[in-house]
């Protein structure tokens, strides 16, 4: 009891200075400003990129990564760029697991097939889902609430002049495309979202579960699957996929009255294949925390009208300014609010802006490029630290 209380107090009063940036291969490739982590500019196989994360939860539930260079297990390639945005819910375990495993699965299947494809991406998602299910199965006897932890998963892969967008949940990828006749930059949403607030998603769920009149429920003016969760596809959330995890000792608020006869949520991603055009300027990948405050076109206009250096940070700060304005606050006051309490004002937000250099995009995928690995940071706590809830 005493040791648990001490862990709680340490988490509450942990010195603010004891924070560090977590990146992939280069610890100097990101900077920390309070709850905001950012990498202003970097070079990937197909152009430049910018990256930023702001933490709102006690433990950062968003994870993100940019991997560039060899997309297979061997130096023979293919070469390209991988982007991942993983928006966790119920805890950080699933998004962390995806961040640690999805890209490695993708490299394995790419090497097996010796090419990038929709099938490779789908297999990588499936292997990641199965891997996390194994984690839940092992931890269930001592940590049953892990069955109610899940994550959205948005992935972009640029390889051989083709952009693949794969998505589960409601993170979003938006393309900025030049309209040559007018010089304007048009926003084009590339990802299909799986949120019960969208009528087509509700119709899909009802068609998949015709015998369940409560498959989507309007609760406190928010549409939710089984009255519990807004998204219809995810990694994790096994309490809504496997009957053996929807029982005690899982908290009663997650348990369904009727037995699960087939999975309620899906882990099958929607995948778009887009041949990159010369007029395609950049892609914004972001968790839904950004899109709560900015429209697609607003975000694209910000990227187009400001320098590339620090553009992801600018998008995050603009969203935070909008969040502050909605609460009749100043941004400077919002910045003073610490993690945990900050969640009452905005969500964790992760943003990666990938610029597309047409000359680099069109080059052969066999051209070698030094491997780059950058992972979005937050306040770093030991993985088993209890943070105040």
C-alpha positions as CSV (number, residue, x, y, z in Angstrom):
1,X,0.0,0.0,0.0
2,X,2.8,2.4,1.0
3,X,4.9,1.7,-2.1
4,X,1.8,2.3,-4.3
5,X,1.2,5.6,-2.6
6,X,4.8,6.6,-3.1
7,X,4.6,5.7,-6.9
8,X,1.5,7.9,-7.1
9,X,3.1,10.9,-5.4
10,X,6.3,10.6,-7.5
11,X,4.2,10.7,-10.6
12,X,2.3,13.7,-9.4
13,X,5.3,15.7,-8.3
14,X,7.9,14.5,-10.7
15,X,10.4,17.3,-11.5
16,X,9.5,19.0,-14.9
17,X,13.2,19.1,-15.8
18,X,13.5,15.4,-15.9
19,X,12.2,15.0,-19.4
20,X,14.0,13.8,-22.4
21,X,13.4,13.4,-26.1
22,X,12.8,9.9,-27.4
23,X,13.8,9.5,-31.0
24,X,14.9,6.5,-33.1
25,X,18.5,6.6,-34.1
26,X,19.5,10.2,-33.2
27,X,18.8,11.5,-29.7
28,X,19.5,15.1,-31.0
29,X,16.9,14.9,-33.7
30,X,14.1,16.3,-31.7
31,X,13.5,19.1,-29.2
32,X,11.2,19.5,-26.1
33,X,9.3,22.6,-25.0
34,X,7.2,21.6,-22.0
35,X,4.6,19.2,-23.3
36,X,5.5,19.9,-26.9
37,X,8.0,17.7,-28.7
38,X,9.1,18.6,-32.3
39,X,11.5,18.0,-35.1
40,X,11.5,21.1,-37.3
41,X,12.9,19.6,-40.5
42,X,14.5,16.4,-41.7
43,X,15.2,14.6,-45.0
44,X,13.5,11.4,-46.1
45,X,13.9,9.3,-49.2
46,X,11.3,11.3,-51.1
47,X,11.8,14.9,-49.8
48,X,11.7,16.7,-46.5
49,X,9.5,16.2,-43.4
50,X,8.5,17.9,-40.2
51,X,7.1,16.3,-37.1
52,X,5.5,17.4,-33.8
53,X,3.7,15.9,-30.8
54,X,1.9,17.6,-27.9
55,X,1.0,15.6,-24.8
56,X,-2.3,16.0,-23.0
57,X,-2.8,12.7,-21.1
58,X,-0.9,11.6,-18.0
59,X,0.9,9.0,-20.2
60,X,1.2,9.9,-23.9
61,X,-1.3,7.7,-25.7
62,X,-0.2,9.0,-29.2
63,X,2.8,7.4,-30.8
64,X,4.3,8.3,-34.2
65,X,7.3,7.4,-36.4
66,X,9.0,8.2,-39.6
67,X,11.2,5.5,-41.1
68,X,13.1,6.1,-44.4
69,X,15.6,4.1,-46.4
70,X,15.4,0.3,-46.8
71,X,11.8,-1.0,-46.4
72,X,12.9,-4.6,-46.4
73,X,15.2,-6.7,-44.2
74,X,18.1,-6.7,-46.7
75,X,20.0,-3.8,-48.2
76,X,18.7,-4.8,-51.7
77,X,15.5,-2.7,-50.8
78,X,13.1,-1.6,-51.9
79,X,13.8,1.9,-50.6
80,X,11.2,4.5,-49.6
81,X,9.5,6.2,-46.7
82,X,7.1,4.9,-43.9
83,X,5.0,7.1,-41.7
84,X,2.9,5.9,-38.7
85,X,0.4,7.7,-36.5
86,X,-1.0,5.6,-33.7
87,X,-3.7,7.2,-31.5
88,X,-4.2,5.1,-28.4
89,X,-7.1,5.0,-26.1
90,X,-7.6,3.4,-22.7
91,X,-3.9,3.6,-22.1
92,X,-0.6,3.7,-24.0
93,X,0.1,0.0,-24.3
94,X,-1.3,-0.7,-27.8
95,X,0.1,2.4,-29.5
96,X,3.5,1.7,-28.0
97,X,3.3,-1.9,-29.2
98,X,2.4,-0.8,-32.8
99,X,5.3,1.7,-32.7
100,X,7.7,-1.1,-31.8
101,X,6.4,-3.8,-34.1
102,X,4.4,-2.7,-37.2
103,X,7.3,-1.4,-39.3
104,X,9.3,-4.6,-38.5
105,X,6.4,-6.7,-39.8
106,X,6.2,-4.6,-42.9
107,X,9.9,-5.1,-43.6
108,X,9.6,-8.8,-43.1
109,X,6.6,-9.2,-45.5
110,X,8.2,-6.8,-48.1
111,X,11.3,-9.0,-48.1
112,X,9.2,-12.2,-48.5
113,X,7.4,-10.7,-51.5
114,X,10.4,-8.7,-52.7
115,X,8.1,-5.7,-53.4
116,X,5.7,-3.3,-51.6
117,X,2.0,-4.0,-52.0
118,X,-1.4,-3.7,-50.5
119,X,-1.1,-7.4,-49.4
120,X,2.2,-6.6,-47.6
121,X,0.6,-3.8,-45.6
122,X,-2.5,-5.8,-44.8
123,X,-0.3,-8.7,-43.5
124,X,1.7,-6.3,-41.4
125,X,-1.5,-5.0,-39.7
126,X,-2.7,-8.5,-39.1
127,X,0.6,-9.6,-37.6
128,X,0.6,-6.6,-35.3
129,X,-3.0,-7.3,-34.2
130,X,-2.1,-10.9,-33.5
131,X,1.0,-9.9,-31.6
132,X,-0.9,-7.6,-29.3
133,X,-3.6,-10.2,-28.7
134,X,-0.7,-12.5,-27.5
135,X,0.3,-9.7,-25.1
136,X,-3.2,-9.4,-23.7
137,X,-3.5,-13.2,-23.3
138,X,-0.3,-13.3,-21.3
139,X,-1.1,-10.3,-19.1
140,X,-4.9,-10.9,-18.6
141,X,-4.5,-12.9,-15.3
142,X,-2.6,-10.0,-13.6
143,X,-3.7,-7.0,-15.7
144,X,-7.1,-7.7,-17.1
145,X,-7.9,-4.0,-18.0
146,X,-5.3,-4.3,-20.9
147,X,-8.2,-6.0,-22.8
148,X,-9.9,-2.6,-23.1
149,X,-6.8,-0.8,-24.4
150,X,-6.6,-0.1,-28.2
151,X,-5.3,2.2,-30.8
152,X,-6.2,3.8,-34.2
153,X,-3.5,3.1,-36.8
154,X,-2.7,5.4,-39.8
155,X,0.2,4.4,-42.1
156,X,1.6,6.0,-45.2
157,X,4.2,4.2,-47.4
158,X,5.9,5.9,-50.4
159,X,7.7,3.5,-52.6
160,X,8.4,3.3,-56.4
161,X,6.3,6.5,-57.1
162,X,3.3,5.1,-55.3
163,X,1.7,6.4,-52.0
164,X,-0.1,3.8,-50.0
165,X,-2.4,5.0,-47.2
166,X,-3.7,2.4,-44.7
167,X,-6.0,3.3,-41.9
168,X,-8.0,2.0,-38.9
169,X,-9.9,4.5,-36.8
170,X,-10.2,8.2,-37.2
171,X,-6.7,9.6,-37.7
172,X,-6.4,11.3,-41.1
173,X,-4.1,11.8,-44.0
174,X,-4.6,14.9,-46.2
175,X,-2.9,15.7,-49.5
176,X,-2.0,19.2,-50.6
177,X,-2.3,19.3,-54.4
178,X,-1.3,22.2,-56.6
179,X,-4.0,23.4,-59.0
180,X,-1.9,24.7,-61.8
181,X,-4.5,26.9,-63.4
182,X,-5.0,29.0,-60.3
183,X,-1.9,28.4,-58.2
184,X,-4.1,27.3,-55.3
185,X,-3.4,24.2,-53.1
186,X,-6.4,21.9,-52.8
187,X,-6.9,19.6,-49.8
188,X,-7.7,16.0,-50.6
189,X,-8.5,13.6,-47.8
190,X,-6.8,10.3,-48.5
191,X,-7.8,8.2,-45.6
192,X,-11.2,6.5,-44.9
193,X,-12.2,7.1,-41.3
194,X,-14.0,4.6,-39.1
195,X,-15.9,6.7,-36.6
196,X,-19.6,6.0,-35.6
197,X,-20.3,9.7,-36.0
198,X,-20.2,9.1,-39.8
199,X,-23.4,7.8,-41.2
200,X,-21.8,5.4,-43.6
201,X,-19.9,3.8,-40.8
202,X,-23.1,3.3,-38.8
203,X,-24.7,1.8,-41.8
204,X,-21.7,-0.6,-42.3
205,X,-21.9,-1.7,-38.7
206,X,-25.7,-2.3,-38.9
207,X,-25.3,-4.3,-42.1
208,X,-22.5,-6.4,-40.5
209,X,-24.7,-7.0,-37.3
210,X,-28.3,-7.1,-38.6
211,X,-29.4,-9.0,-35.5
212,X,-28.2,-6.4,-33.1
213,X,-30.4,-3.3,-32.8
214,X,-27.9,-1.8,-30.3
215,X,-24.7,-2.1,-32.4
216,X,-24.5,1.7,-32.6
217,X,-26.1,3.8,-29.9
218,X,-26.5,7.6,-29.5
219,X,-25.2,8.3,-26.0
220,X,-24.8,11.8,-24.6
221,X,-25.2,13.1,-28.2
222,X,-22.3,10.9,-29.4
223,X,-22.6,7.9,-31.6
224,X,-20.8,4.9,-30.1
225,X,-20.4,1.2,-31.0
226,X,-22.3,-0.7,-28.4
227,X,-22.5,2.5,-26.4
228,X,-18.8,2.2,-25.6
229,X,-16.4,3.4,-28.3
230,X,-16.6,5.8,-31.2
231,X,-14.4,3.9,-33.7
232,X,-15.4,0.7,-35.5
233,X,-11.9,-0.5,-36.4
234,X,-8.7,-0.7,-34.3
235,X,-5.7,-2.6,-33.2
236,X,-6.4,-4.1,-29.7
237,X,-9.7,-3.5,-27.9
238,X,-9.9,-7.3,-27.6
239,X,-12.8,-7.0,-25.2
240,X,-14.9,-6.2,-28.3
241,X,-13.4,-8.9,-30.4
242,X,-12.9,-12.0,-28.3
243,X,-15.7,-13.3,-25.9
244,X,-13.2,-14.7,-23.4
245,X,-12.0,-11.2,-22.5
246,X,-15.5,-9.7,-22.1
247,X,-16.0,-10.9,-18.5
248,X,-14.8,-10.5,-15.0
249,X,-12.4,-9.2,-13.8
250,X,-12.7,-6.6,-16.6
251,X,-14.4,-3.5,-15.3
252,X,-18.2,-3.7,-15.5
253,X,-18.4,-0.6,-17.6
254,X,-16.7,-2.5,-20.5
255,X,-18.6,-5.8,-20.2
256,X,-21.5,-6.5,-22.5
257,X,-24.7,-8.2,-21.3
258,X,-24.9,-10.5,-24.2
259,X,-22.1,-12.9,-25.3
260,X,-19.9,-11.9,-28.3
261,X,-20.6,-14.3,-31.1
262,X,-18.4,-12.6,-33.6
263,X,-15.9,-9.7,-33.4
264,X,-17.7,-6.3,-33.0
265,X,-14.6,-4.3,-34.1
266,X,-12.4,-5.0,-37.1
267,X,-8.6,-4.8,-37.5
268,X,-8.8,-4.8,-41.3
269,X,-7.4,-1.5,-42.6
270,X,-8.9,0.6,-45.4
271,X,-6.1,0.9,-48.0
272,X,-5.8,3.5,-50.7
273,X,-3.2,3.3,-53.6
274,X,-2.3,6.6,-55.0
275,X,0.2,7.1,-57.9
276,X,2.1,10.3,-56.8
277,X,1.6,13.1,-59.4
278,X,4.0,16.1,-60.0
279,X,1.3,18.5,-58.6
280,X,1.1,16.5,-55.3
281,X,3.1,18.8,-52.9
282,X,2.8,17.3,-49.4
283,X,0.8,15.0,-47.1
284,X,-0.3,15.9,-43.6
285,X,-0.6,12.8,-41.3
286,X,-2.3,13.6,-38.0
287,X,-4.3,12.1,-35.1
288,X,-7.8,13.3,-34.7
289,X,-6.7,15.8,-32.0
290,X,-5.5,18.1,-34.8
291,X,-8.7,17.7,-36.9
292,X,-10.9,18.5,-34.0
293,X,-9.7,22.1,-34.3
294,X,-8.6,22.5,-38.0
295,X,-10.4,21.7,-41.2
296,X,-8.5,19.9,-44.0
297,X,-8.2,23.1,-46.1
298,X,-7.1,25.2,-43.1
299,X,-4.3,22.8,-42.3
300,X,-3.2,22.6,-46.0
301,X,-3.3,26.5,-46.2
302,X,-1.0,26.7,-43.1
303,X,1.5,24.3,-44.7
304,X,1.4,26.1,-48.0
305,X,1.7,29.7,-46.6
306,X,4.6,29.2,-44.1
307,X,8.2,27.9,-44.3
308,X,8.7,24.2,-44.2
309,X,11.0,24.4,-41.2
310,X,8.9,23.9,-38.1
311,X,5.6,23.5,-40.0
312,X,4.4,20.5,-38.0
313,X,5.0,22.5,-34.8
314,X,3.0,25.4,-36.3
315,X,0.1,23.1,-37.1
316,X,0.0,21.8,-33.5
317,X,0.3,25.3,-32.0
318,X,-2.5,26.6,-34.2
319,X,-4.7,23.8,-33.0
320,X,-3.8,24.6,-29.4
321,X,-4.6,28.2,-30.0
322,X,-8.1,27.2,-31.3
323,X,-8.6,24.9,-28.3
324,X,-7.7,27.8,-25.9
325,X,-10.0,30.2,-27.8
326,X,-12.9,27.7,-27.4
327,X,-12.4,27.8,-23.6
328,X,-12.0,31.6,-23.7
329,X,-8.3,31.3,-22.6
330,X,-5.0,32.6,-23.9
331,X,-2.6,30.1,-25.5
332,X,0.0,31.2,-22.9
333,X,-2.3,30.2,-20.1
334,X,-3.0,26.8,-21.7
335,X,0.7,26.1,-22.0
336,X,1.0,26.3,-18.2
337,X,-1.5,23.5,-17.6
338,X,0.3,20.2,-17.0
339,X,-0.4,16.7,-18.4
340,X,-3.5,14.9,-17.2
341,X,-5.4,18.2,-16.5
342,X,-4.5,19.3,-20.0
343,X,-6.7,16.5,-21.4
344,X,-9.8,18.5,-20.4
345,X,-8.8,21.1,-23.0
346,X,-7.4,19.0,-25.9
347,X,-6.3,15.5,-26.9
348,X,-2.8,14.3,-27.5
349,X,-1.9,15.5,-31.0
350,X,0.6,14.0,-33.4
351,X,1.5,15.5,-36.7
352,X,3.9,14.5,-39.5
353,X,4.1,16.6,-42.7
354,X,5.8,14.8,-45.6
355,X,6.9,17.0,-48.5
356,X,7.0,15.3,-51.9
357,X,9.9,16.2,-54.2
358,X,8.7,14.9,-57.6
359,X,12.3,14.2,-58.7
360,X,13.0,12.1,-55.6
361,X,9.6,10.4,-55.7
362,X,10.1,9.2,-59.3
363,X,13.6,7.7,-58.7
364,X,14.0,4.0,-58.6
365,X,13.2,2.2,-55.3
366,X,16.5,0.4,-55.6
367,X,18.5,3.7,-55.1
368,X,20.2,3.3,-51.7
369,X,19.4,5.9,-49.0
370,X,20.8,5.9,-45.4
371,X,18.3,4.5,-42.9
372,X,16.4,7.1,-40.9
373,X,14.3,6.4,-37.8
374,X,12.6,9.1,-35.8
375,X,9.9,8.5,-33.2
376,X,7.7,11.2,-31.7
377,X,8.5,12.0,-28.1
378,X,6.6,13.0,-24.9
379,X,7.4,13.1,-21.2
380,X,9.3,9.9,-20.7
381,X,8.3,7.8,-17.7
382,X,9.4,4.3,-16.9
383,X,7.0,1.9,-18.6
384,X,5.5,0.6,-15.4
385,X,5.2,3.9,-13.6
386,X,1.7,4.6,-12.2
387,X,0.6,8.1,-13.3
388,X,-2.4,9.7,-11.6
389,X,-5.6,8.8,-13.3
